[in-house]
Amino acid sequence: MSVRNQASAFGLVGLLLLPPQAAAFGVLFAAAATALLTRKFSRRLGGYTGDCLGATQQLAEFAFYLGLLCRFT
């Protein structure tokens, strides 16, 4: 099993521990944040850099947690 497949498997195991609706909200929020940031970076910078990727990861994680919070409250 490759490293990428192992990382995906570990991420999915954590997702399976959450209630399905909460996990779906979290993934939806994270995907939306990633799509919006990708579009913004492409327009402003004509692409993306390593700093953009790091910021996208951090904001997608935050959006995932916000999605969970919205579903649990």
Backbone torsions as a table, in degrees:
resi	resn	phi	psi	omega
1	MET	NA	131.5	-178.3
2	SER	-75.2	165.6	-179.3
3	VAL	-62.5	-39.8	179.5
4	ARG	-62.4	-42.7	179.1
5	ASN	-66.7	-37.0	177.7
6	GLN	-65.1	-43.2	179.4
7	ALA	-63.3	-41.2	178.1
8	SER	-64.0	-41.8	-179.7
9	ALA	-63.4	-43.8	179.3
10	PHE	-65.4	-37.3	177.5
11	GLY	-65.7	-39.4	-180.0
12	LEU	-70.7	-33.0	178.2
13	VAL	-61.4	-44.5	177.9
14	GLY	-63.0	-36.9	179.2
15	LEU	-68.0	-34.7	-179.5
16	LEU	-69.9	-18.2	178.4
17	LEU	-78.4	-13.8	179.4
18	LEU	-90.7	156.0	171.9
19	PRO	-59.9	142.4	-174.7
20	PRO	-55.9	-42.6	-178.5
21	GLN	-68.2	-38.9	178.6
22	ALA	-66.0	-41.7	178.4
23	ALA	-63.3	-40.6	179.6
24	ALA	-64.0	-42.8	177.9
25	PHE	-62.1	-44.4	179.7
26	GLY	-61.2	-46.2	179.9
27	VAL	-65.5	-39.6	179.2
28	LEU	-63.0	-45.9	179.0
29	PHE	-63.4	-43.2	-179.9
30	ALA	-64.9	-40.9	179.3
31	ALA	-65.7	-39.8	179.0
32	ALA	-65.3	-42.9	178.6
33	ALA	-62.7	-42.0	179.6
34	THR	-63.9	-43.7	-179.7
35	ALA	-64.3	-43.3	-179.8
36	LEU	-65.1	-43.3	-180.0
37	LEU	-67.8	-38.0	177.8
38	THR	-60.7	-44.1	179.2
39	ARG	-64.4	-42.8	-179.4
40	LYS	-64.5	-44.9	-179.8
41	PHE	-66.1	-37.6	179.4
42	SER	-65.4	-39.3	179.9
43	ARG	-71.1	-46.2	-174.8
44	ARG	-77.0	-42.2	-173.7
45	LEU	-106.7	-10.4	-176.9
46	GLY	77.0	17.4	-178.4
47	GLY	160.2	-150.5	178.7
48	TYR	-148.0	157.6	179.9
49	THR	-118.2	-179.3	176.9
50	GLY	-62.8	-36.7	177.0
51	ASP	-63.4	-38.0	177.8
52	CYS	-64.7	-41.9	178.8
53	LEU	-63.8	-41.0	178.2
54	GLY	-64.5	-43.0	178.4
55	ALA	-65.1	-39.4	178.6
56	THR	-63.4	-42.4	179.0
57	GLN	-62.2	-45.7	-178.5
58	GLN	-64.7	-43.9	-179.2
59	LEU	-71.8	-32.7	176.2
60	ALA	-67.2	-39.3	177.1
61	GLU	-64.2	-43.9	177.3
62	PHE	-61.3	-42.6	178.4
63	ALA	-64.2	-37.2	176.7
64	PHE	-60.7	-46.1	178.9
65	TYR	-64.4	-37.3	176.1
66	LEU	-63.7	-39.8	176.7
67	GLY	-61.8	-42.3	176.8
68	LEU	-62.2	-44.6	-178.7
69	LEU	-62.2	-40.8	178.3
70	CYS	-61.7	-36.9	-176.8
71	ARG	-78.0	-33.8	-177.1
72	PHE	-82.3	-18.0	-178.6
73	THR	-99.1	NA	NA
